[in-house]
Amino acid sequence: MKFVVVEGRALKQAMKIVAAIIERRNTIPILGHAKITHSDAGLRITGTDLDLEAHVDLDVIDGAGGEWSACISASVLAGIARVAGTMNVRIERADNDLNATITLGDGAAFYEIETLPETDYPEIGGERGSMIEAFTNGMFAATLDKVRWCVSTEETRYYLNGVCWHVTAKDRRFVATDGHRMAICQYANEGGEASTRIIPRKTVRIVTDHLAGKDVKLFDAGANRIDIVAPGLSIRSKLIDGTYPDYARVLPGRHEFTFNLKRDEIVAAIDQATAIGGDRTTAIKFSNGNGRAVIERRSADFGSAKVKTSTAWPYKGQDDTVPAPFAFNSRYLREVANACQGAITLRMVDQSSPFSIHDEDATMTRVLMPMRA
C-alpha cells in the first residue's frame, strides 16, 4: 500500500506556492499538475512552468510504500487542501498507478482523483553549484520588494522584465526600470566578483509573496539558472538571457534645485488633481504659486484642477534663480511616493533631465523621467 498522511494546514500553505508557479492555462496537461513524492525524508510537492520550479517539503504524519510519486491536478489538490482545515489529509496511490484517493480526517470527505504518469513530469535540469550569497531575516524578499514596482511588463524589451542583480567590486545592488522610472537598492557596501543577473518578474513575485521573513541562500545552478533555497522550500529559476542597460548613465550626477515633499500631502495632492477626467495616467504639472509648489492638471474635456502644497518653490543665487515648471506622469509619481518612507526629497537638474528621488531609506535611489510641461 502506498499512502501518506499530512496535516491539512501544511498542505494548504505548500499548495499556495505551487499554485502560484503553475500556469492555469497551458497547452500541456502535465503542467497543470503538481507532483507529489513520498520518501523516507517526507513528502515533497513540486510545481513548474518550465521556467520556474518549486519543491516544497512537508513533514509526514504517517506513510508507507517506500518511495513513490503521483501527479495530481494542482487546482484539485489546492481546493481539497483549502477545505481540509485542521483535518489530516491522506493521499493513497492506487495499485494500478492510474488514480489516487484522498481522504480528509477519519473519512469526513473522500475523493477519487485521476492522475497522470509521473514519468512525464518535466524538470529543469542542472546540478546545484556553489553558493552565491546568503540573506537572513527575510532581507532577500524585502529588498526585492523595494524595487519590484519598477519592473517593466513590455515584452519587446524583454531584458527589462526582471530585476537586475548587480555585483561590483564596491557594492551590491538590485535595480529595476521600465524606461520611465527606476528604483535602485544598494543593499550592501561590500562588493564581490563582478556579475550581472536578471531575475524574472514572476520569480521576484514568488519570492516577495512567499519568502517574507525567511532566511534564503542563493546558489548557482549553471546555464543561466539560480537556486533560491529557504527552510522547507527550494526554487529553481531560469534567468533572463540578455544585457541589462547601463542604468548608471541616467543617474543625475548633480542637482540644481531641491524640493522637500511631505509624502502623505503629495499623494493626496495627486489624487485631488486627477479627480477630474477619469484618466489618472496623464501629465500633472508642477509650477510656482507665490513661492509654493502648485500641482496642475488640464483636461480638454473636463476642465482644469489646481492644488496647492506646502512645499517651498526653491531658488538659488543672488539673482534668485528659480526652476522652470515641470511635469510628471501622475501614476508614476504616485507609485514613487507610495514606495517612499517619510519625507521625500526631489532633486532637479532642469525640467527635461531625470529627477532623482530620495527618502529616509538611505539604501534607495529612485529616478523619474519628466514629461513636457
C-alpha positions in Angstrom: 0.0 0.0 0.0 1.3 3.4 -1.0 -0.1 6.3 1.1 0.9 9.4 3.0 -0.8 11.5 5.7 0.0 15.2 6.2 -1.5 18.0 8.1 -4.2 19.9 6.1 -2.9 23.4 7.0 0.6 22.5 6.0 -0.6 21.1 2.7 -2.6 24.3 2.1 0.4 26.5 2.6 2.5 24.4 0.3 -0.1 24.5 -2.4 -0.2 28.3 -2.3 3.4 28.4 -3.5 3.0 25.6 -6.1 -0.3 27.0 -7.5 1.4 30.4 -7.9 4.0 28.9 -10.1 1.8 26.6 -12.2 0.0 28.5 -15.0 -3.7 28.0 -15.0 -3.9 28.0 -18.8 -1.4 25.9 -20.8 -1.5 23.6 -23.8 0.4 20.8 -22.0 -1.8 18.9 -19.5 1.0 17.7 -17.2 2.0 21.4 -16.5 -1.3 21.8 -14.7 -0.4 19.1 -12.2 1.6 19.0 -9.1 4.0 16.1 -8.5 4.0 14.6 -5.0 6.9 12.4 -4.0 6.9 10.3 -0.8 10.2 9.1 0.6 11.8 8.4 4.0 12.6 12.2 4.1 8.9 13.1 4.0 6.6 14.5 1.3 7.8 16.8 -1.5 5.4 18.7 -3.7 6.7 20.0 -7.0 5.3 22.6 -9.4 6.7 24.0 -12.6 6.0 26.2 -15.6 9.3 25.1 -17.4 11.0 28.4 -16.5 10.4 28.2 -12.7 10.3 25.2 -10.5 9.5 24.9 -6.8 10.0 22.0 -4.4 8.1 22.3 -1.0 8.9 19.7 1.7 6.3 18.7 4.3 6.6 16.7 7.5 4.7 13.4 7.3 2.4 12.1 10.0 2.3 8.6 8.5 3.2 7.0 5.3 4.1 3.7 3.6 5.2 2.2 0.3 8.7 3.4 0.2 9.5 6.0 -2.5 6.6 6.7 -4.8 5.2 9.6 -6.8 1.9 10.8 -8.3 0.9 13.7 -10.5 -2.4 15.3 -9.3 -4.2 18.3 -10.7 -2.8 21.3 -8.8 -6.2 23.1 -8.7 -7.9 20.0 -7.4 -5.2 19.3 -4.7 -5.2 23.0 -3.7 -9.0 23.0 -3.4 -9.0 19.9 -1.2 -6.3 21.4 1.0 -8.2 24.6 1.3 -11.4 22.8 2.7 -9.4 20.4 4.9 -8.8 23.0 7.6 -7.2 21.4 10.7 -8.0 17.8 9.5 -5.3 15.5 8.3 -5.2 14.6 4.6 -4.5 11.1 3.5 -3.3 10.6 -0.1 -3.3 7.0 -1.3 -1.8 5.8 -4.6 -3.8 3.1 -6.4 -2.1 -0.2 -7.2 -2.7 0.4 -10.9 -1.0 3.8 -10.7 -3.8 5.3 -12.7 -5.5 7.3 -10.0 -5.3 8.3 -6.3 -7.7 8.7 -3.4 -7.7 11.5 -0.9 -9.4 11.2 2.5 -10.0 14.0 4.9 -9.8 13.3 8.7 -11.4 10.0 9.6 -13.4 9.8 6.4 -15.2 13.1 6.6 -14.7 13.5 2.9 -13.4 11.1 0.2 -12.1 11.9 -3.3 -11.1 9.8 -6.2 -8.7 11.6 -8.4 -7.3 10.8 -11.9 -3.6 11.1 -12.2 -1.0 11.4 -15.0 2.2 9.4 -15.3 4.9 10.8 -13.1 7.5 9.8 -15.6 6.1 12.5 -17.9 6.6 15.3 -15.4 9.2 17.8 -16.7 12.0 19.2 -14.6 14.5 22.0 -15.0 17.8 20.1 -15.2 21.2 21.0 -13.9 23.3 20.4 -10.8 23.4 22.9 -7.9 26.7 24.7 -7.8 28.4 26.9 -5.3 26.6 29.4 -3.0 26.5 32.9 -4.4 25.1 34.8 -1.3 23.0 34.3 1.8 20.3 36.7 3.1 18.9 36.4 6.7 15.7 37.6 8.3 13.8 37.9 5.1 16.1 40.5 3.6 16.1 38.9 0.2 12.3 39.3 -0.2 12.2 42.7 1.5 15.0 44.1 -0.7 13.4 42.8 -4.0 10.1 44.3 -2.8 11.7 47.7 -2.7 12.3 47.7 -6.5 9.8 45.3 -8.0 7.2 48.0 -8.8 9.5 49.4 -11.4 9.9 46.1 -13.4 8.7 46.5 -17.0 5.8 44.5 -18.5 6.8 45.4 -22.1 7.7 42.2 -23.9 9.6 43.9 -26.7 12.4 44.9 -24.3 12.4 41.6 -22.5 15.6 42.3 -20.6 13.7 44.8 -18.5 11.1 42.2 -17.5 13.0 41.5 -14.3 15.2 42.8 -11.5 18.9 43.3 -12.3 21.1 41.8 -9.5 24.3 43.8 -10.0 27.5 43.0 -8.0 30.6 45.2 -8.4 33.9 45.3 -6.6 32.5 48.1 -4.3 28.8 47.2 -3.6 25.8 45.0 -4.4 22.5 46.3 -5.9 19.1 45.4 -7.1 17.8 47.5 -10.0 14.5 47.7 -11.8 13.4 50.0 -14.5 10.8 50.3 -17.3 12.5 53.2 -19.1 10.3 55.8 -17.4 11.1 55.2 -13.8 13.8 53.4 -12.0 14.5 52.0 -8.4 17.9 51.1 -7.1 18.6 49.4 -3.8 22.2 49.4 -2.8 21.8 46.7 -0.1 25.4 46.1 0.7 28.5 48.3 0.7 30.8 45.3 0.3 31.3 44.1 -3.3 32.5 40.8 -4.8 33.3 39.2 -8.1 31.6 41.4 -10.8 28.4 39.9 -12.1 25.0 40.8 -13.5 22.0 38.5 -13.4 18.4 39.4 -14.4 15.8 37.7 -12.1 12.5 37.3 -14.0 9.4 39.3 -12.8 7.5 36.1 -11.9 10.3 34.8 -9.8 10.5 38.1 -8.0 6.8 38.0 -7.3 7.0 34.4 -5.9 9.9 35.4 -3.6 8.3 38.6 -2.3 4.9 37.0 -1.8 6.1 33.7 -0.2 9.5 34.1 1.3 8.9 37.1 3.5 10.8 36.8 6.8 12.7 33.7 5.7 16.5 33.1 5.6 17.5 32.5 2.0 20.6 31.1 0.3 21.3 31.6 -3.4 23.2 29.0 -5.4 24.5 28.9 -9.0 22.6 26.3 -10.9 24.5 26.6 -14.2 23.3 27.5 -17.7 21.9 30.9 -16.6 19.9 29.5 -13.6 19.8 30.0 -9.9 18.5 28.1 -6.9 16.7 30.0 -4.2 16.7 27.9 -1.0 14.8 28.6 2.2 13.8 26.2 5.0 11.5 23.6 3.5 11.5 25.2 0.1 13.7 25.2 -3.0 13.1 27.3 -6.1 15.0 26.9 -9.3 14.6 29.7 -11.8 15.9 30.4 -15.2 17.4 33.9 -15.5 16.6 36.3 -18.3 19.3 35.9 -21.0 20.0 39.4 -22.1 22.1 42.5 -21.5 20.7 44.9 -18.9 21.2 48.6 -19.9 23.8 50.8 -18.3 21.4 52.3 -15.8 24.2 54.4 -14.2 24.2 56.7 -17.3 20.8 58.2 -16.4 21.7 58.8 -12.7 21.9 62.6 -12.2 25.5 63.4 -11.1 24.5 66.8 -9.7 21.4 68.8 -9.0 20.5 72.5 -9.1 17.3 72.5 -7.1 15.8 70.5 -4.2 12.1 70.1 -3.4 11.2 68.8 0.1 7.9 67.0 -0.2 5.6 65.5 2.5 4.7 62.0 1.4 1.1 62.0 2.5 0.5 65.5 1.3 1.9 64.9 -2.2 -0.1 61.6 -2.6 -3.3 63.5 -1.6 -2.5 66.3 -3.9 -2.0 64.0 -6.9 -5.4 62.3 -6.1 -7.1 65.7 -5.9 -5.5 67.0 -9.2 -6.5 63.8 -11.0 -10.1 63.7 -9.6 -11.4 65.2 -12.9 -11.3 63.5 -16.2 -11.2 59.9 -15.0 -7.8 59.3 -16.5 -5.1 59.1 -13.8 -2.2 58.5 -16.1 -1.9 61.9 -17.8 0.6 64.6 -17.0 0.4 66.8 -13.9 2.4 70.0 -13.9 4.4 71.5 -11.0 4.7 75.3 -11.0 5.5 78.2 -8.7 2.5 79.7 -7.0 3.6 82.6 -4.7 6.7 80.6 -3.5 4.8 77.3 -3.1 4.6 74.3 -5.4 1.3 74.0 -7.1 0.1 70.9 -8.9 -2.0 71.4 -12.1 -4.0 69.1 -14.3 -5.7 70.2 -17.5 -8.2 68.2 -19.4 -9.6 69.2 -22.8 -12.9 67.6 -22.0 -13.4 68.2 -18.2 -11.5 71.5 -17.4 -8.6 72.0 -15.1 -7.6 71.4 -11.5 -5.0 73.3 -9.3 -3.9 72.0 -6.0 -1.6 74.0 -3.6 1.0 72.3 -1.4 3.2 73.4 1.5 6.4 72.6 -0.5 8.6 75.7 -1.0 9.5 76.5 -4.5 13.3 76.7 -4.3 15.6 79.4 -5.6 19.4 80.0 -5.5 22.0 82.7 -6.1 21.9 86.4 -5.7 19.7 86.8 -8.7 17.1 84.5 -7.1 17.1 81.9 -9.9 14.1 79.6 -9.8 13.4 76.3 -11.6 11.1 76.3 -14.6 7.8 74.4 -14.3 8.0 70.6 -15.0 5.6 67.7 -15.3 5.4 64.0 -14.5 3.1 61.1 -15.4 0.7 61.2 -12.5 0.5 57.5 -11.9 4.3 57.1 -12.0 4.8 59.9 -9.4 2.1 58.4 -7.2 3.7 55.0 -7.3 7.1 56.6 -6.4 5.6 58.5 -3.5 3.8 55.3 -2.2 7.1 53.5 -2.3 8.9 56.1 -0.2 9.2 56.2 3.6 8.7 59.5 5.4 9.9 62.8 4.0 10.7 62.9 0.2 13.5 64.9 -1.4 13.1 65.6 -5.1 16.3 66.7 -6.8 16.2 68.5 -10.1 18.9 69.4 -12.7 16.4 71.0 -15.2 12.9 70.4 -16.4 13.9 67.9 -19.1 16.5 65.8 -17.2 15.9 62.8 -15.0 14.8 63.7 -11.4 16.3 61.7 -8.5 14.0 61.0 -5.5 15.2 60.1 -2.1 13.6 59.3 1.3 14.6 58.1 4.8 15.8 54.8 3.4 19.5 55.5 2.6 19.8 52.4 0.5 17.3 53.6 -2.0 17.6 55.8 -5.1 14.7 56.4 -7.4 14.7 58.1 -10.7 11.7 59.5 -12.6 11.7 60.9 -16.1 9.8 64.1 -16.6 7.1 64.9 -19.2 6.7 68.0 -21.3 5.1 70.7 -19.1 
